[in-house]
Amino acid sequence: MCGRFVLTQTAAQIEALFAIMPLEGGLAPRYNIAPTQPILMIAAGYRREPGSNLPDRRAELVRWGLLP
């Protein structure tokens, strides 16, 4: 599997682009992300109560790769 890619944006740029809460521990640009390494995933936010000011999206670290 050839699935390498790069992440050139800073944590602040990603937070602004996707309107997510600030990322814990920061996020540095990475130029050789390979399978089995942790990557940032943006997903739909958790279910909210009416009137909540939480963002519509959330960010999580997940393992990049294929599970056979």
C-alpha positions in Angstrom: 0.0 0.0 0.0 1.5 3.3 -1.0 -0.4 5.8 1.1 2.0 8.4 2.2 1.0 12.1 2.4 1.9 15.4 3.9 0.4 17.8 6.4 1.7 21.3 5.7 -0.8 23.4 7.8 -0.2 24.6 11.3 -2.6 23.8 14.2 -4.0 27.4 14.1 -4.7 27.1 10.3 -6.5 23.8 10.7 -8.6 25.1 13.7 -9.6 28.2 11.6 -10.4 26.2 8.4 -12.6 23.5 10.1 -13.9 25.7 13.0 -12.8 23.2 15.6 -11.8 23.7 19.2 -8.1 24.3 19.9 -6.0 21.1 19.4 -4.3 19.8 22.6 -0.6 19.4 22.5 -0.3 21.4 19.2 0.2 19.9 15.8 3.4 20.3 13.8 3.6 20.0 10.0 4.8 16.6 8.9 6.2 15.8 5.5 6.3 12.0 5.4 3.2 10.5 7.0 3.2 6.8 6.4 0.7 4.0 7.2 0.5 3.0 10.9 1.4 6.5 12.0 -1.1 8.6 14.0 -2.8 11.4 11.9 -5.4 14.1 12.5 -8.9 13.3 11.5 -11.8 15.8 11.4 -15.2 14.3 12.0 -18.7 15.4 12.8 -19.1 16.7 16.3 -20.9 14.9 19.1 -24.6 15.3 19.6 -25.3 18.7 21.2 -28.0 20.1 23.3 -30.1 22.9 21.6 -28.4 26.3 22.2 -24.9 24.8 22.7 -22.0 26.7 21.5 -19.8 23.7 20.8 -18.4 23.4 17.2 -20.0 21.2 14.6 -16.8 19.2 14.1 -14.2 17.5 16.3 -10.6 16.5 15.7 -9.1 13.2 16.8 -5.8 11.4 16.3 -6.3 8.1 14.6 -4.0 5.4 13.1 -3.5 5.7 9.4 -3.6 2.5 7.4 -5.5 -0.5 6.1 -6.8 -3.3 8.3 -7.0 -6.5 6.3 
